[in-house]
Amino acid sequence: MITVFNRKELLITFDMKRQADICEILSSKGIDYAVKTTNLQSSAPAGVQRARTGNYGIDQKYSYEYKIYVRKEDFDRVSSLIR
């Protein structure tokens, strides 16, 4: 089980396909991982930009941020797998 105390950030990406590919690699190797998805254009406090300006002129490819975490002890082995 991955918790805040035993995890390390493996990757940050805005590309959904890259995130899915990395998760597929980790899953096929039996490596425990967690993904945190953040909508950067939401009207929540972290995404106040949309509340001010709307979505006009914003590249939608960069609307979602994906952070992939693995256990600290798996980090070195996993980082070589995804390169």
MODELLER restraints for C-alpha pairs under 7 A, 6 or more apart:
rsr = mdl.restraints
at = mdl.atoms
rsr.add(forms.Gaussian(group=physical.xy_distance, feature=features.Distance(at['CA:2:A'], at['CA:33:A']), mean=6.99, stdev=0.5))
rsr.add(forms.Gaussian(group=physical.xy_distance, feature=features.Distance(at['CA:2:A'], at['CA:71:A']), mean=6.16, stdev=0.5))
rsr.add(forms.Gaussian(group=physical.xy_distance, feature=features.Distance(at['CA:6:A'], at['CA:71:A']), mean=5.65, stdev=0.5))
rsr.add(forms.Gaussian(group=physical.xy_distance, feature=features.Distance(at['CA:6:A'], at['CA:72:A']), mean=5.82, stdev=0.5))
rsr.add(forms.Gaussian(group=physical.xy_distance, feature=features.Distance(at['CA:7:A'], at['CA:69:A']), mean=6.05, stdev=0.5))
rsr.add(forms.Gaussian(group=physical.xy_distance, feature=features.Distance(at['CA:7:A'], at['CA:70:A']), mean=5.42, stdev=0.5))
rsr.add(forms.Gaussian(group=physical.xy_distance, feature=features.Distance(at['CA:7:A'], at['CA:71:A']), mean=4.35, stdev=0.5))
rsr.add(forms.Gaussian(group=physical.xy_distance, feature=features.Distance(at['CA:7:A'], at['CA:72:A']), mean=5.15, stdev=0.5))
rsr.add(forms.Gaussian(group=physical.xy_distance, feature=features.Distance(at['CA:8:A'], at['CA:69:A']), mean=5.49, stdev=0.5))
rsr.add(forms.Gaussian(group=physical.xy_distance, feature=features.Distance(at['CA:8:A'], at['CA:70:A']), mean=5.58, stdev=0.5))
rsr.add(forms.Gaussian(group=physical.xy_distance, feature=features.Distance(at['CA:8:A'], at['CA:71:A']), mean=5.94, stdev=0.5))
rsr.add(forms.Gaussian(group=physical.xy_distance, feature=features.Distance(at['CA:8:A'], at['CA:72:A']), mean=5.21, stdev=0.5))
rsr.add(forms.Gaussian(group=physical.xy_distance, feature=features.Distance(at['CA:8:A'], at['CA:75:A']), mean=6.97, stdev=0.5))
rsr.add(forms.Gaussian(group=physical.xy_distance, feature=features.Distance(at['CA:9:A'], at['CA:68:A']), mean=6.05, stdev=0.5))
rsr.add(forms.Gaussian(group=physical.xy_distance, feature=features.Distance(at['CA:9:A'], at['CA:69:A']), mean=4.50, stdev=0.5))
rsr.add(forms.Gaussian(group=physical.xy_distance, feature=features.Distance(at['CA:9:A'], at['CA:70:A']), mean=6.58, stdev=0.5))
rsr.add(forms.Gaussian(group=physical.xy_distance, feature=features.Distance(at['CA:10:A'], at['CA:68:A']), mean=5.55, stdev=0.5))
rsr.add(forms.Gaussian(group=physical.xy_distance, feature=features.Distance(at['CA:10:A'], at['CA:69:A']), mean=5.31, stdev=0.5))
rsr.add(forms.Gaussian(group=physical.xy_distance, feature=features.Distance(at['CA:10:A'], at['CA:70:A']), mean=6.42, stdev=0.5))
rsr.add(forms.Gaussian(group=physical.xy_distance, feature=features.Distance(at['CA:11:A'], at['CA:67:A']), mean=5.80, stdev=0.5))
rsr.add(forms.Gaussian(group=physical.xy_distance, feature=features.Distance(at['CA:11:A'], at['CA:68:A']), mean=5.29, stdev=0.5))
rsr.add(forms.Gaussian(group=physical.xy_distance, feature=features.Distance(at['CA:12:A'], at['CA:66:A']), mean=5.63, stdev=0.5))
rsr.add(forms.Gaussian(group=physical.xy_distance, feature=features.Distance(at['CA:12:A'], at['CA:67:A']), mean=4.55, stdev=0.5))
rsr.add(forms.Gaussian(group=physical.xy_distance, feature=features.Distance(at['CA:12:A'], at['CA:68:A']), mean=6.52, stdev=0.5))
rsr.add(forms.Gaussian(group=physical.xy_distance, feature=features.Distance(at['CA:13:A'], at['CA:19:A']), mean=6.87, stdev=0.5))
rsr.add(forms.Gaussian(group=physical.xy_distance, feature=features.Distance(at['CA:13:A'], at['CA:65:A']), mean=5.93, stdev=0.5))
rsr.add(forms.Gaussian(group=physical.xy_distance, feature=features.Distance(at['CA:13:A'], at['CA:66:A']), mean=5.32, stdev=0.5))
rsr.add(forms.Gaussian(group=physical.xy_distance, feature=features.Distance(at['CA:13:A'], at['CA:67:A']), mean=6.70, stdev=0.5))
rsr.add(forms.Gaussian(group=physical.xy_distance, feature=features.Distance(at['CA:14:A'], at['CA:61:A']), mean=6.92, stdev=0.5))
rsr.add(forms.Gaussian(group=physical.xy_distance, feature=features.Distance(at['CA:14:A'], at['CA:62:A']), mean=5.63, stdev=0.5))
rsr.add(forms.Gaussian(group=physical.xy_distance, feature=features.Distance(at['CA:14:A'], at['CA:64:A']), mean=5.84, stdev=0.5))
rsr.add(forms.Gaussian(group=physical.xy_distance, feature=features.Distance(at['CA:14:A'], at['CA:65:A']), mean=4.79, stdev=0.5))
rsr.add(forms.Gaussian(group=physical.xy_distance, feature=features.Distance(at['CA:14:A'], at['CA:66:A']), mean=6.05, stdev=0.5))
rsr.add(forms.Gaussian(group=physical.xy_distance, feature=features.Distance(at['CA:19:A'], at['CA:66:A']), mean=6.86, stdev=0.5))
rsr.add(forms.Gaussian(group=physical.xy_distance, feature=features.Distance(at['CA:22:A'], at['CA:82:A']), mean=6.70, stdev=0.5))
rsr.add(forms.Gaussian(group=physical.xy_distance, feature=features.Distance(at['CA:32:A'], at['CA:70:A']), mean=6.38, stdev=0.5))
rsr.add(forms.Gaussian(group=physical.xy_distance, feature=features.Distance(at['CA:33:A'], at['CA:68:A']), mean=6.90, stdev=0.5))
rsr.add(forms.Gaussian(group=physical.xy_distance, feature=features.Distance(at['CA:33:A'], at['CA:69:A']), mean=5.55, stdev=0.5))
rsr.add(forms.Gaussian(group=physical.xy_distance, feature=features.Distance(at['CA:33:A'], at['CA:70:A']), mean=4.65, stdev=0.5))
rsr.add(forms.Gaussian(group=physical.xy_distance, feature=features.Distance(at['CA:34:A'], at['CA:68:A']), mean=5.76, stdev=0.5))
rsr.add(forms.Gaussian(group=physical.xy_distance, feature=features.Distance(at['CA:34:A'], at['CA:69:A']), mean=5.12, stdev=0.5))
rsr.add(forms.Gaussian(group=physical.xy_distance, feature=features.Distance(at['CA:34:A'], at['CA:70:A']), mean=6.58, stdev=0.5))
rsr.add(forms.Gaussian(group=physical.xy_distance, feature=features.Distance(at['CA:35:A'], at['CA:66:A']), mean=6.60, stdev=0.5))
rsr.add(forms.Gaussian(group=physical.xy_distance, feature=features.Distance(at['CA:35:A'], at['CA:67:A']), mean=5.56, stdev=0.5))
rsr.add(forms.Gaussian(group=physical.xy_distance, feature=features.Distance(at['CA:35:A'], at['CA:68:A']), mean=4.56, stdev=0.5))
rsr.add(forms.Gaussian(group=physical.xy_distance, feature=features.Distance(at['CA:35:A'], at['CA:69:A']), mean=6.29, stdev=0.5))
rsr.add(forms.Gaussian(group=physical.xy_distance, feature=features.Distance(at['CA:36:A'], at['CA:66:A']), mean=5.79, stdev=0.5))
rsr.add(forms.Gaussian(group=physical.xy_distance, feature=features.Distance(at['CA:36:A'], at['CA:67:A']), mean=5.09, stdev=0.5))
rsr.add(forms.Gaussian(group=physical.xy_distance, feature=features.Distance(at['CA:36:A'], at['CA:68:A']), mean=6.52, stdev=0.5))
rsr.add(forms.Gaussian(group=physical.xy_distance, feature=features.Distance(at['CA:37:A'], at['CA:64:A']), mean=6.68, stdev=0.5))
rsr.add(forms.Gaussian(group=physical.xy_distance, feature=features.Distance(at['CA:37:A'], at['CA:65:A']), mean=5.69, stdev=0.5))
rsr.add(forms.Gaussian(group=physical.xy_distance, feature=features.Distance(at['CA:37:A'], at['CA:66:A']), mean=4.70, stdev=0.5))
rsr.add(forms.Gaussian(group=physical.xy_distance, feature=features.Distance(at['CA:37:A'], at['CA:67:A']), mean=6.48, stdev=0.5))
rsr.add(forms.Gaussian(group=physical.xy_distance, feature=features.Distance(at['CA:38:A'], at['CA:64:A']), mean=5.56, stdev=0.5))
rsr.add(forms.Gaussian(group=physical.xy_distance, feature=features.Distance(at['CA:38:A'], at['CA:65:A']), mean=5.13, stdev=0.5))
rsr.add(forms.Gaussian(group=physical.xy_distance, feature=features.Distance(at['CA:38:A'], at['CA:66:A']), mean=6.59, stdev=0.5))
rsr.add(forms.Gaussian(group=physical.xy_distance, feature=features.Distance(at['CA:39:A'], at['CA:63:A']), mean=5.81, stdev=0.5))
rsr.add(forms.Gaussian(group=physical.xy_distance, feature=features.Distance(at['CA:39:A'], at['CA:64:A']), mean=4.62, stdev=0.5))
rsr.add(forms.Gaussian(group=physical.xy_distance, feature=features.Distance(at['CA:39:A'], at['CA:65:A']), mean=6.56, stdev=0.5))
rsr.add(forms.Gaussian(group=physical.xy_distance, feature=features.Distance(at['CA:40:A'], at['CA:47:A']), mean=5.08, stdev=0.5))
rsr.add(forms.Gaussian(group=physical.xy_distance, feature=features.Distance(at['CA:40:A'], at['CA:63:A']), mean=5.23, stdev=0.5))
rsr.add(forms.Gaussian(group=physical.xy_distance, feature=features.Distance(at['CA:40:A'], at['CA:64:A']), mean=5.80, stdev=0.5))
rsr.add(forms.Gaussian(group=physical.xy_distance, feature=features.Distance(at['CA:41:A'], at['CA:47:A']), mean=5.21, stdev=0.5))
rsr.add(forms.Gaussian(group=physical.xy_distance, feature=features.Distance(at['CA:41:A'], at['CA:49:A']), mean=6.76, stdev=0.5))
rsr.add(forms.Gaussian(group=physical.xy_distance, feature=features.Distance(at['CA:41:A'], at['CA:50:A']), mean=5.44, stdev=0.5))
rsr.add(forms.Gaussian(group=physical.xy_distance, feature=features.Distance(at['CA:41:A'], at['CA:63:A']), mean=5.68, stdev=0.5))
rsr.add(forms.Gaussian(group=physical.xy_distance, feature=features.Distance(at['CA:42:A'], at['CA:50:A']), mean=6.48, stdev=0.5))
rsr.add(forms.Gaussian(group=physical.xy_distance, feature=features.Distance(at['CA:43:A'], at['CA:50:A']), mean=5.95, stdev=0.5))
rsr.add(forms.Gaussian(group=physical.xy_distance, feature=features.Distance(at['CA:43:A'], at['CA:51:A']), mean=5.41, stdev=0.5))
